[in-house]
Structures are given as structure tokens and as C-alpha cells.
Amino acid sequence: MNFIVCNNYEEISKKAAEIIAELVKSKPDCVLGLATGSTPVGTYKELISKNKSGEISFARAVSYNLDEYYPISPDNDQSYRYFMNANLFSHIDIPMENTHLLNGEAEDPDAECRAYDEAIKNAGGIDIQILGIGRNGHIAFNEPDKELIAPTHKTGLTEDTIDANSRFFASADLVPRYALTMGMGSIFAAKKIILLANGASKAQAIGELRSDKITTSNPSTLLKLHPDVTIICDKEAYGE
Ligand code: PGA
């Protein structure tokens, strides 16, 4: 694992966008693994500006997002589909049909999850997976637990995550209690992983990531087993 410690959020965003831009330039038909949450928003802004200036084009790129609430309509302004359209897809030249999110309205969520893993495999696998990290160490909706699940699956949200995400909803009661999420195996199949973290609220989770231990009580620590992971974080998240 490689740590890049930045002075501030802007530097994190620029660094992450540079790495993604290099991929898009060298492999225009790349498969991007994307994440929601507040952390990657700055990276998406940088990518939008690189796209608008003509430095990079997403015209042949394909994307798969990590997760989606369940149940939720894509038109709900709290859905991750809505978030991705608003924060990235509507501002760049990626064809909308190349962008993929799990369907939060799927009648058969298990079939939806199986088909999603299959689609990623058929697309050639994810070239770069962007990850945020929960303050409890979750990646996507793989929450701390005795066991973690490898394939994409339906899962319940922990109280901590409901609490953290309630800031976007009118009240905590409105946060969906379930999500469809790429599993640890689906994430690990990515060729390269970039995890972004900023702020002191992530320091404990990142501290465990910096230690030698691997534990399902902090799912991010499993990333130590992946051959190509870069953590881009600020000093606060790094614990300095
Ligand atoms: P955040 O969420 O970027 O909004 O902090 C990250 C996560 O929960 O994965």
C-alpha cells in the first residue's frame, strides 16, 4: 500500500484526478469504478474541468459505481444515480448508457447483484476503483462485521452509517435501511484501487489501515492484501 499525504482537500482531489486522467489518456476505453460520498466530489470537479478543457475525453469510457441504496428510485435526489449524474456524468462527455449503477428498484436484488458482477467481468474488469472510507472503516457498504461478503450483494446499513448519511436527508428515519453494494471480492478484482480520505473523522479508520493488522471490524484493512492500492489523504486523516 502506498500513502500519499496531502496538505489539504484540494491537493487530494488534484492528485486523484491526475491518476485517473493518466489512465483515461492511455486507455480511452477504460473501465472506471466510481464512488459517491462527499470525498470524491473534488476529484470529480477536477475531472470535469480536464474534460471541458479538452485534456481528456470520457467518450469511450465505461463506469460502474460501488453501491446504491435499496429501495430507492433513481429520480430520488438522495439516490446515488442522482448524485453521480449531478456531480459528474451530466458535466462530462461520457455516454449515459456507459454509466452503470446497481438498480435500487430491482425486483430481484440478488439477480441484480449477480448480473452486476457479471457485467463488470464482461467489460474486462475495473481498471481503477475509487473508494471513500467510512469513519468505521467501511468501503462501499461493506460494514464492519464478523464476516464480509465477497460478491455484490444486498446488505443492511449499520446505525453509524445511517447516522453519518442522515446529514443528507431531512431526518435519519428517511435514510434507507438497505443497500446493494459491490462486495469485497468485487472490489478486490479491480486492477488498481485509490482510496481517498480527508479530515480527522477518518483518522481512526486510516490509523488501522496504517497498522499491520487485518480485521473484518475495519473492512478497509483487507486492502493490505491487494497488490495496487494508493491511499490519498490529508494530514488529519493520516493522523498527523
Ligand atoms: P464521505 O463518505 O466521503 O461522505 O465521508 C465516505 C464513505 O462513507 O465511504
Residues whose N, C-alpha, C, O or C-beta is under 5 A from the ligand:
A	BS01	PGA	T36 G37 S38 T39 G132 I133 G134 H138 A140
